[in-house]
């Protein structure tokens, strides 16, 4: 993994605010997403999300902190932790793997995130870490 000078500065800022070094990150127009190993996720987020709020203020942009994982399904469950996942399936075709994630229609906005940050970051991380594309589906429930 190559890290640019900007990314290194952001990782150092993250560590100075949270006391935790992120395991990975993505910088996008919509915001910055940091991945943290599960045992230290709570410390990184802070009580009542205080560290995330401080990062948003210091960086003057959207910030998302999520749990890192070594399995695509576990990764997506952690990434969309406040969204009910109705189904998860990985399909393979020659030269391509696609993860299909189905969420309730009523939680579509939460899954997409502010300015599309959450879904775009999930797609980038899934491709980067596992070589898998992501397709988000919604289903009317009830």
C-alpha positions in Angstrom: 0.0 0.0 0.0 1.4 3.4 -1.0 0.6 6.4 1.1 0.7 9.9 -0.2 2.0 12.8 1.9 -1.5 14.1 2.4 -2.7 10.7 3.6 0.2 10.5 6.0 -0.7 13.9 7.4 -4.3 12.8 7.8 -3.3 9.5 9.5 -1.1 11.4 11.9 -3.9 13.8 12.7 -6.2 10.8 13.3 -3.7 9.3 15.6 -3.1 12.6 17.5 -6.9 13.1 18.0 -7.8 9.5 18.8 -4.7 7.9 20.2 -5.1 5.1 17.6 -3.4 4.5 14.3 -5.8 3.6 11.5 -5.1 0.4 9.5 -6.3 2.0 6.2 -8.0 5.1 4.9 -9.5 6.6 1.8 -9.7 10.3 0.9 -12.6 11.2 -1.4 -14.3 14.4 -2.4 -17.2 13.5 -0.1 -15.0 13.0 3.0 -12.4 10.8 4.6 -12.9 7.2 5.8 -10.6 5.5 8.3 -10.5 1.8 9.0 -9.5 0.7 12.5 -8.8 -2.8 13.9 -11.8 -4.1 16.0 -10.2 -4.1 19.5 -9.5 -0.4 19.3 -12.6 0.8 17.4 -14.3 2.2 20.5 -11.2 4.2 21.5 -11.0 5.6 18.0 -14.6 6.7 17.9 -14.5 8.1 21.5 -17.3 8.5 24.0 -20.5 9.5 22.3 -18.5 9.9 19.0 -16.4 12.8 20.4 -13.2 11.9 18.5 -15.1 11.7 15.2 -16.7 15.1 15.9 -13.2 16.6 16.7 -11.8 15.1 13.5 -14.7 16.6 11.4 -13.9 20.0 12.9 -10.2 19.8 12.5 -10.4 18.4 8.9 -13.4 20.5 8.0 -15.0 17.6 6.1 -17.1 14.4 6.6 -15.3 11.7 8.5 -16.3 8.1 8.9 -14.6 5.6 11.2 -15.3 1.9 10.6 -14.1 -1.5 11.7 -11.5 -3.3 9.5 -12.0 -7.0 8.7 -10.3 -9.8 6.7 -13.5 -11.1 5.2 -15.8 -9.2 2.8 -19.0 -10.2 4.6 -17.7 -9.3 8.0 -16.2 -6.1 6.6 -19.6 -5.0 5.2 -21.4 -5.9 8.4 -19.0 -3.7 10.3 -19.1 -0.9 7.7 -22.9 -0.8 7.7 -23.2 -1.5 11.4 -26.3 0.8 11.9 -28.1 -0.6 8.9 -30.1 -3.8 8.9 -28.6 -6.2 6.3 -31.4 -8.4 4.9 -29.1 -10.5 2.7 -25.5 -10.8 1.6 -24.3 -12.8 -1.4 -21.1 -13.0 -3.4 -21.5 -14.1 -7.0 -18.5 -14.9 -9.3 -18.3 -14.6 -13.0 -15.1 -15.1 -15.1 -12.8 -12.3 -14.0 -15.3 -10.6 -11.7 -16.7 -11.0 -8.2 -19.7 -9.0 -7.0 -21.1 -8.7 -3.5 -24.8 -8.1 -3.4 -26.0 -6.3 -0.2 -29.7 -6.0 0.4 -31.0 -3.4 2.9 -34.5 -2.3 3.8 -35.8 0.5 1.5 -36.4 2.6 4.6 -32.7 2.5 5.5 -31.4 3.2 2.0 -30.3 6.8 2.9 -28.3 5.6 5.9 -26.6 3.0 3.8 -25.7 5.6 1.1 -24.5 8.1 3.7 -24.0 11.9 3.5 -23.2 12.9 -0.1 -22.8 9.1 -0.9 -19.7 8.9 1.3 -20.6 5.5 2.9 -21.5 3.6 -0.2 -18.7 5.0 -2.3 -16.1 4.3 0.4 -17.5 0.7 0.9 -17.2 0.1 -2.9 -13.6 1.4 -2.9 -12.5 -0.6 0.1 -14.1 -3.8 -1.1 -12.4 -3.5 -4.4 -9.0 -2.5 -2.8 -9.0 -5.1 -0.1 -10.8 -8.1 -1.6 -11.1 -7.5 -5.4 -14.9 -7.5 -5.1 -17.4 -5.1 -6.6 -20.4 -4.0 -4.5 -24.0 -3.7 -5.6 -26.5 -2.2 -3.1 -30.1 -3.4 -3.4 -33.1 -2.3 -1.4 -36.2 -4.3 -0.5 -39.5 -3.0 0.8 -40.1 -4.5 4.2 -43.5 -4.8 6.0 
